Amino acid sequence: MPFLLKNTDELTPDLICRYIQLHINQTSDRYQRLQDYYEGRHDILLREPKRPDEPCNNLVCNYAKYISDLASGYLIGEPISYQTEDDSNIDDLMAWFKKAQADVQDMDNAKYQSIYGVAYELVYMSSDDPPTPKTASIHPSQAFVIYNSTVELLPVAGVYYYEQRDPKTQELTGYKVEASTNDNLIYFDVTKDFAVDSEVEYNENPFGAVTLIEIYNNNELQGDFEQLIPLIDGYNCQQSNRIDDVENFVNSLMVLTGQTLGDTHSEKAETYRDIKENGVIELTPGSDLSFLTRQIDQAGNEMLRQSIADDIHKFSCVPSMTDRDFAANVSGVAMQYKLLGLNQITKIKERYVKEGIRERVNLFNAILEAKGKKPVDIDSLTITINHSLPKNLVEIAQVVGNLEGLCSKETLVAQLPFVEDPEKEIEKATEERKQLMDEQFVMQSAVIQAEAEAKNNDTE
């Protein structure tokens, strides 16, 4: 649920402190658990053996990382492309995006979206001379946006804070706070008890808007694997138990019938050591040796493992890339059917990502105008998110060839995944064809001239 501020209330540093405390109380435990699962610190690692001599293997099968990495990589596997009706007025913006490494921030945002259900991006002025706008992806545990209480939910302030610790003891001493409103950039320190601990510094906001951008993963603000943690725990437990069963089988009990290993405990222990060292035991007539083992239902265990894995992939909408059926058919239509679920959740993510990018462009536009440059028209800006997916180039080439004459050249060339700028590619191809025609003309002229000279020589 977003943080709201009534229109009649004034946003003061003390109120920001209370919002920070509320944000930590509401999100710190949840974010830490999601981070633990992404980084491989699962609950299975806390499992202890029931008996001291019982095997207790705690295997982590990190489906959480697999789901987030694949989902975020599919969403922003390729740099986002931008086009306007008049591309000439986008050059300055693209130059700033490149300098700010916007594609790197986009990838970080997609990762935070997938893990925590939300991502934050902070736009700021660099320390360069002259300064230029830059952008940074902020960990969700260090940022939040405050909205007004109207149905529009307009951003009132963006708050970025980070811990201050004692350099020797590493104990928490407080927080540094950087907040932005439409008018001001606000800086101050906060104690660990959430009280203002310094003079509050107000600077004019050159962007004229809240500089912290909030990007949802979905309407519920949930991570891609968050609802699947019980299934992941079940998979870890199943795989760990299988290893335990194998160890129990290897460490099975020896049953000796009709014979003893000795009269005293020490004699029995010495005989047992001799058996283990030499690998041989001598039996008296009528005695028998066997092992007490527990039967392992390998088929049942494998069926249960596969069932849990299938449920994880089904409910996460992330396919198994090692599935034989998935790799068996690479045609475009078949691939789209297999990725239907992933495409659906990706489309939801796309809407929020594009909304965040438009907010970023608006902030950059403010600096363009301040420097006397023409801003980018948001309404004419086309944002294209290219998903990271293996391409069937033969199939694409056939489609492009069949559509020739029905679509513009630029539209057709844009379908080719290895072409980054269709317009420039068309210009290069046109120039090469012109150059080839000129060369052919020169060669034909030389041949005609040579034939004419030979004919004149024969006449003479």
C-alpha positions as CSV (number, residue, x, y, z in Angstrom):
1,M,0.0,0.0,0.0
2,P,1.5,3.4,-0.9
3,F,2.4,6.0,1.6
4,L,-0.2,8.8,1.5
5,L,-0.3,12.4,2.7
6,K,-3.5,14.5,3.0
7,N,-3.6,17.6,0.9
8,T,-4.2,19.6,4.1
9,D,-1.0,18.2,5.8
10,E,2.4,19.8,5.5
11,L,5.4,17.6,4.8
12,T,7.9,18.4,7.5
13,P,11.2,16.7,8.3
14,D,9.7,15.2,11.4
15,L,6.9,13.7,9.4
16,I,9.4,12.3,6.9
17,C,11.1,10.6,9.9
18,R,7.9,8.9,10.9
19,Y,7.4,7.7,7.3
20,I,11.0,6.3,7.4
21,Q,10.2,4.4,10.6
22,L,6.9,3.1,9.1
23,H,8.7,2.0,5.9
24,I,11.4,0.1,7.9
25,N,8.7,-1.6,10.1
26,Q,6.6,-2.6,7.2
27,T,9.3,-3.8,4.7
28,S,12.6,-4.7,6.4
29,D,11.7,-8.3,7.4
30,R,10.0,-9.1,4.1
31,Y,12.7,-7.6,2.0
32,Q,15.4,-9.5,4.0
33,R,13.6,-12.8,3.5
34,L,13.3,-12.2,-0.2
35,Q,16.9,-11.3,-0.5
36,D,17.9,-14.3,1.6
37,Y,16.0,-16.6,-0.8
38,Y,17.5,-15.0,-3.9
39,E,21.0,-15.3,-2.5
40,G,20.6,-18.9,-1.5
41,R,19.9,-18.6,2.3
42,H,16.9,-20.8,2.5
43,D,15.0,-22.2,5.5
44,I,16.3,-25.7,4.7
45,L,19.7,-24.6,6.0
46,L,18.3,-24.4,9.5
47,R,17.1,-28.0,9.5
48,E,18.8,-30.2,12.2
49,P,19.1,-34.0,12.4
50,K,16.5,-35.8,14.6
51,R,19.2,-38.0,16.0
52,P,23.0,-37.3,16.4
53,D,23.9,-40.3,14.2
54,E,21.3,-39.5,11.5
55,P,22.4,-37.9,8.2
56,C,21.0,-34.4,7.6
57,N,21.9,-33.0,4.2
58,N,20.5,-29.5,3.6
59,L,20.4,-28.9,-0.1
60,V,19.5,-25.5,-1.6
61,C,18.0,-25.7,-5.1
62,N,17.8,-22.0,-5.8
63,Y,14.7,-21.7,-7.9
64,A,14.2,-18.1,-6.5
65,K,17.3,-16.9,-8.3
66,Y,16.5,-18.9,-11.4
67,I,13.0,-17.3,-11.6
68,S,14.2,-13.8,-11.0
69,D,17.2,-13.9,-13.3
70,L,15.3,-15.4,-16.2
71,A,12.2,-13.1,-15.8
72,S,14.3,-9.9,-15.5
73,G,16.7,-11.0,-18.2
74,Y,13.8,-11.7,-20.6
75,L,12.2,-8.3,-19.8
76,I,15.4,-6.2,-20.2
77,G,17.8,-8.6,-22.0
78,E,18.5,-6.0,-24.7
79,P,18.9,-2.2,-24.4
80,I,15.6,-0.3,-24.6
81,S,15.2,1.7,-27.9
82,Y,13.6,5.1,-28.4
83,Q,12.2,6.7,-31.4
84,T,10.2,9.9,-32.2
85,E,8.6,11.3,-35.3
86,D,11.5,13.7,-35.5
87,D,14.6,11.8,-34.4
88,S,16.7,14.9,-34.5
89,N,15.4,16.2,-31.2
90,I,16.3,13.0,-29.3
91,D,20.0,13.1,-29.8
92,D,20.8,15.2,-26.7
93,L,18.6,13.0,-24.6
94,M,20.2,9.8,-25.9
95,A,23.6,11.3,-25.3
96,W,22.7,11.9,-21.6
97,F,21.2,8.4,-21.3
98,K,24.4,6.9,-22.6
99,K,26.5,8.9,-20.2
100,A,24.2,8.0,-17.3
101,Q,24.4,4.3,-18.4
102,A,20.6,4.1,-18.4
103,D,20.6,0.6,-19.9
104,V,22.6,-0.6,-16.8
105,Q,20.0,1.1,-14.5
106,D,17.2,-0.5,-16.5
107,M,18.6,-3.9,-15.9
108,D,19.1,-3.3,-12.1
109,N,15.5,-2.0,-11.9
110,A,14.2,-5.1,-13.6
111,K,16.1,-7.3,-11.1
112,Y,14.8,-5.3,-8.1
113,Q,11.3,-5.5,-9.6
114,S,11.5,-9.3,-9.9
115,I,12.9,-9.9,-6.4
116,Y,11.1,-7.3,-4.2
117,G,8.0,-6.4,-6.3
118,V,9.1,-2.8,-6.8
119,A,12.1,-0.8,-8.0
120,Y,13.2,2.8,-7.4
121,E,15.2,5.1,-9.6
122,L,16.8,8.3,-8.4
123,V,17.5,11.1,-11.0
124,Y,20.1,13.6,-9.9
125,M,22.6,16.1,-11.3
126,S,26.2,14.8,-11.6
127,S,29.2,16.5,-10.1
128,D,30.7,17.0,-13.6
129,D,31.6,20.4,-15.0
130,P,29.1,21.2,-16.4
131,P,26.7,18.9,-14.5
132,T,24.4,16.6,-16.4
133,P,21.4,14.6,-15.3
134,K,22.1,11.0,-14.2
135,T,20.1,8.2,-12.8
136,A,20.8,5.5,-10.2
137,S,18.9,2.4,-9.2
138,I,18.1,2.4,-5.5
139,H,17.6,-0.7,-3.3
140,P,13.9,-0.8,-2.3
141,S,14.8,-1.0,1.4
142,Q,16.2,2.5,1.1
143,A,13.5,4.4,-0.7
144,F,9.8,5.1,-1.0
145,V,7.5,7.7,-2.6
146,I,4.8,9.6,-0.7
147,Y,1.6,10.3,-2.7
148,N,-1.3,12.6,-2.1
149,S,-4.6,11.1,-1.0
150,T,-6.6,11.8,-4.1
151,V,-7.6,9.2,-6.7
152,E,-4.8,10.4,-9.0
153,L,-2.1,9.4,-6.4
154,L,0.2,12.2,-7.5
155,P,3.7,12.0,-6.0
156,V,4.3,14.5,-3.2
157,A,7.8,13.5,-2.2
158,G,10.5,10.9,-2.8
159,V,12.6,9.8,0.1
160,Y,16.0,8.1,-0.2
161,Y,17.8,7.2,3.1
162,Y,20.7,5.1,4.0
163,E,22.3,3.9,7.2
164,Q,25.1,5.7,9.1
165,R,27.3,3.3,11.2
166,D,30.2,3.8,13.6
167,P,33.4,3.2,11.7
168,K,34.9,1.1,14.5
169,T,32.0,-0.8,16.0
170,Q,29.8,-0.8,13.0
171,E,26.8,0.0,15.2
172,L,23.9,1.8,13.7
173,T,24.1,5.5,14.6
174,G,21.4,6.9,12.4
175,Y,20.4,7.7,8.8
176,K,21.2,10.2,6.0
177,V,18.1,11.4,4.3
178,E,17.7,13.0,0.8
179,A,14.1,13.9,0.0
180,S,12.7,15.7,-3.1
181,T,9.5,17.6,-3.6
182,N,8.4,19.6,-6.7
183,D,10.1,22.6,-5.3
184,N,13.0,21.5,-3.1
185,L,15.7,19.0,-2.5
186,I,15.9,18.4,1.3
187,Y,18.9,17.0,3.2
188,F,19.2,16.1,6.9
189,D,20.4,13.5,9.4
190,V,18.2,11.2,11.5
191,T,19.0,9.4,14.7
192,K,18.5,5.7,15.1
193,D,15.4,6.6,17.1
194,F,14.0,8.5,14.0
195,A,14.5,12.1,15.2
196,V,15.9,14.9,13.2
197,D,19.6,15.2,14.1
198,S,21.0,18.1,12.0
199,E,20.1,21.3,10.4
200,V,17.7,20.8,7.5
201,E,19.2,22.0,4.2
202,Y,16.8,23.1,1.4
203,N,18.0,23.5,-2.1
204,E,16.0,24.5,-5.2
205,N,15.0,21.4,-7.2
206,P,16.3,22.0,-10.8
207,F,14.0,19.2,-12.1
208,G,10.7,20.8,-10.9
209,A,9.3,17.4,-9.9
210,V,9.9,14.5,-7.5
211,T,13.2,12.9,-8.6
212,L,12.5,9.4,-7.2
213,I,10.6,7.1,-9.6
214,E,8.7,4.1,-8.3
215,I,8.4,1.2,-10.7
216,Y,6.0,-1.6,-9.8
217,N,6.5,-5.3,-10.7
218,N,2.7,-5.9,-10.5
219,N,-0.3,-4.3,-8.9
220,E,0.2,-6.4,-5.7
221,L,3.9,-5.3,-5.4
222,Q,5.0,-8.9,-5.1
223,G,8.2,-10.5,-6.3
224,D,8.1,-13.1,-9.0
225,F,9.0,-16.0,-6.6
226,E,7.4,-14.6,-3.4
227,Q,4.3,-16.8,-3.5
228,L,6.3,-19.8,-4.4
229,I,8.6,-19.9,-1.3
230,P,6.6,-22.9,0.2
231,L,7.0,-24.8,-3.0
232,I,10.7,-24.0,-3.1
233,D,11.0,-25.2,0.5
234,G,9.2,-28.4,-0.4
235,Y,11.6,-29.0,-3.3
236,N,14.6,-28.4,-1.1
237,C,13.3,-30.8,1.5
238,Q,12.5,-33.5,-1.1
239,Q,16.0,-33.3,-2.6
240,S,17.7,-33.3,0.8
241,N,15.7,-36.3,2.0
242,R,16.7,-38.2,-1.1
243,I,20.4,-37.7,-0.3
244,D,19.6,-38.7,3.3
245,D,18.0,-41.9,2.1
246,V,21.1,-42.8,0.0
247,E,23.4,-42.2,3.0
248,N,21.2,-44.3,5.2
249,F,21.4,-47.1,2.6
250,V,25.2,-46.9,2.5
251,N,25.4,-46.8,6.3
252,S,23.0,-49.8,6.7
253,L,23.2,-52.0,9.8
254,M,25.0,-55.4,9.6
255,V,22.9,-58.3,11.0
256,L,25.0,-61.3,12.2
257,T,23.0,-64.4,13.0
258,G,24.4,-67.5,14.8
259,Q,27.7,-65.9,15.7
260,T,29.1,-63.1,17.8
261,L,32.0,-60.8,17.2
262,G,33.4,-61.2,20.7
263,D,32.5,-61.7,24.3
264,T,33.3,-58.2,25.5
265,H,32.6,-54.8,24.1
266,S,36.3,-54.2,23.4
267,E,36.6,-57.6,21.6
268,K,33.6,-56.8,19.5
269,A,35.0,-53.3,18.6
270,E,38.4,-54.8,17.6
271,T,36.8,-57.5,15.5
272,Y,34.6,-54.9,13.8
273,R,37.7,-52.7,13.0
274,D,39.4,-55.7,11.5
275,I,36.4,-56.4,9.3
276,K,36.3,-52.8,8.0
277,E,40.1,-52.8,7.5
278,N,40.3,-56.1,5.7
279,G,36.9,-56.3,4.1
280,V,36.6,-59.9,5.1
281,I,34.6,-61.8,7.8
282,E,34.9,-65.5,8.6
283,L,31.6,-67.1,9.5
284,T,31.1,-70.3,11.5
285,P,29.0,-73.1,10.0
286,G,25.3,-72.3,10.4
287,S,25.8,-68.5,10.9
288,D,24.5,-65.9,8.5
289,L,25.3,-62.3,7.6
290,S,22.9,-59.7,6.1
291,F,22.3,-56.0,6.1
292,L,19.2,-54.1,7.4
293,T,18.3,-51.5,4.9
294,R,15.3,-49.3,4.2
295,Q,13.9,-49.6,0.7
296,I,14.1,-46.5,-1.4
297,D,11.3,-45.7,-3.8
298,Q,13.3,-44.0,-6.5
299,A,10.4,-43.9,-8.9
300,G,8.1,-42.3,-6.4
301,N,10.7,-39.8,-5.3
302,E,11.4,-38.8,-8.8
303,M,7.7,-38.4,-9.6
304,L,7.2,-36.2,-6.5
305,R,10.3,-34.1,-7.4
306,Q,9.1,-33.6,-11.0
307,S,5.6,-32.7,-9.7
308,I,6.9,-30.0,-7.4
309,A,9.2,-28.6,-10.1
310,D,6.3,-28.5,-12.6
311,D,4.2,-26.6,-10.1
312,I,7.0,-24.1,-9.6
313,H,7.4,-23.4,-13.3
314,K,3.6,-23.4,-13.8
315,F,2.8,-20.9,-11.0
316,S,5.8,-18.7,-11.8
317,C,5.0,-18.7,-15.5
318,V,8.8,-19.2,-16.1
319,P,9.5,-22.2,-18.3
320,S,12.2,-24.8,-17.6
321,M,15.0,-24.2,-20.2
322,T,16.3,-27.7,-19.7
323,D,13.0,-29.3,-20.5
324,R,13.4,-31.6,-23.6
325,D,10.0,-30.6,-24.9
326,F,10.9,-26.9,-24.7
327,A,14.0,-27.3,-26.8
328,A,12.6,-29.8,-29.2
329,N,10.7,-27.2,-31.3
330,V,12.2,-23.8,-32.0
331,S,9.8,-22.5,-34.5
332,G,8.4,-19.0,-33.8
333,V,4.8,-20.1,-33.2
334,A,5.8,-23.0,-30.9
335,M,8.1,-20.8,-29.0
336,Q,5.4,-18.2,-28.4
337,Y,3.0,-20.8,-27.1
338,K,5.6,-22.1,-24.7
339,L,6.4,-18.6,-23.5
340,L,2.8,-17.5,-23.3
341,G,2.7,-17.3,-19.5
342,L,6.0,-15.5,-19.3
343,N,4.9,-13.1,-22.0
344,Q,1.7,-12.3,-20.0
345,I,3.5,-11.3,-16.8
346,T,6.2,-9.5,-18.9
347,K,3.5,-7.3,-20.5
348,I,2.4,-6.3,-17.0
349,K,5.9,-5.4,-16.1
350,E,6.4,-3.5,-19.4
351,R,3.6,-1.1,-18.6
352,Y,5.1,-0.1,-15.3
353,V,8.6,0.1,-16.9
354,K,7.5,2.4,-19.7
355,E,5.6,4.6,-17.2
356,G,8.8,4.9,-15.2
357,I,10.9,5.7,-18.3
358,R,8.4,8.5,-19.3
359,E,8.9,10.0,-15.8
360,R,12.7,9.8,-16.3
361,V,12.4,11.6,-19.7
362,N,10.2,14.3,-18.1
363,L,12.9,15.0,-15.5
364,F,15.6,15.0,-18.2
365,N,13.4,17.3,-20.3
366,A,13.5,19.9,-17.5
367,I,17.3,20.1,-17.7
368,L,17.1,20.3,-21.5
369,E,14.8,23.3,-21.3
370,A,17.0,24.9,-18.6
371,K,20.0,24.6,-21.0
372,G,18.0,26.2,-23.8
373,K,17.6,22.9,-25.8
374,K,14.5,21.5,-27.3
375,P,12.8,18.9,-25.0
376,V,11.6,15.5,-26.3
377,D,7.9,15.3,-27.0
378,I,6.6,12.6,-24.7
379,D,3.5,12.0,-26.8
380,S,5.5,11.2,-29.9
381,L,8.1,9.1,-28.1
382,T,8.0,5.4,-28.9
383,I,9.6,3.2,-26.3
384,T,10.5,-0.3,-27.5
385,I,11.5,-3.0,-25.0
386,N,13.3,-5.8,-26.9
387,H,13.0,-9.1,-25.1
388,S,15.9,-11.5,-24.9
389,L,14.9,-14.5,-26.9
390,P,16.6,-16.8,-29.4
391,K,15.6,-15.7,-32.9
392,N,14.8,-17.9,-35.9
393,L,16.6,-15.8,-38.5
394,V,15.4,-18.0,-41.4
395,E,11.8,-17.6,-40.4
396,I,12.2,-13.8,-39.9
397,A,13.8,-13.4,-43.3
398,Q,11.0,-15.3,-44.9
399,V,8.4,-13.1,-43.2
400,V,10.3,-9.9,-44.2
401,G,10.6,-11.1,-47.8
402,N,6.9,-12.0,-48.0
403,L,5.9,-8.5,-46.7
404,E,8.0,-6.6,-49.1
405,G,5.9,-4.1,-50.9
406,L,3.2,-4.2,-48.2
407,C,5.1,-2.5,-45.5
408,S,7.7,0.3,-45.5
409,K,11.4,-0.7,-45.7
410,E,12.1,0.8,-42.3
411,T,9.4,-1.3,-40.7
412,L,10.7,-4.5,-42.3
413,V,14.3,-3.8,-41.5
414,A,13.3,-3.1,-37.9
415,Q,12.2,-6.8,-37.6
416,L,15.7,-8.0,-38.0
417,P,17.2,-8.5,-34.5
418,F,20.8,-7.7,-35.5
419,V,19.9,-4.2,-36.8
420,E,19.9,-1.5,-34.1
421,D,19.0,1.5,-36.2
422,P,16.8,0.6,-39.2
423,E,17.0,4.1,-40.7
424,K,20.8,4.1,-40.8
425,E,20.8,0.6,-42.1
426,I,18.6,1.5,-45.0
427,E,20.9,4.5,-45.8
428,K,24.0,2.3,-45.7
429,A,22.3,-0.3,-48.0
430,T,21.3,2.4,-50.4
431,E,24.8,3.9,-50.5
432,E,26.3,0.4,-51.1
433,R,23.9,-0.3,-54.0
434,K,24.7,3.1,-55.5
435,Q,28.4,2.5,-55.1
436,L,28.0,-1.0,-56.7
437,M,26.1,0.5,-59.6
438,D,28.8,3.2,-60.1
439,E,31.5,0.5,-60.2
440,Q,29.5,-1.6,-62.7
441,F,29.0,1.5,-64.9
442,V,32.7,2.2,-64.9
443,M,33.5,-1.4,-65.8
444,Q,30.9,-1.5,-68.6
445,S,32.2,1.8,-69.9
446,A,35.7,0.4,-70.0
447,V,34.6,-2.7,-71.8
448,I,32.7,-0.7,-74.4
449,Q,35.6,1.6,-74.9
450,A,38.0,-1.3,-75.3
451,E,35.7,-3.0,-77.8
452,A,35.4,0.3,-79.8
453,E,39.2,0.8,-79.8
454,A,39.7,-2.8,-81.0
455,K,37.2,-2.4,-83.8
456,N,38.9,0.8,-85.0
457,N,42.3,-1.0,-85.0
458,D,40.8,-3.7,-87.2
459,T,39.3,-1.2,-89.6
460,E,42.7,0.5,-90.0
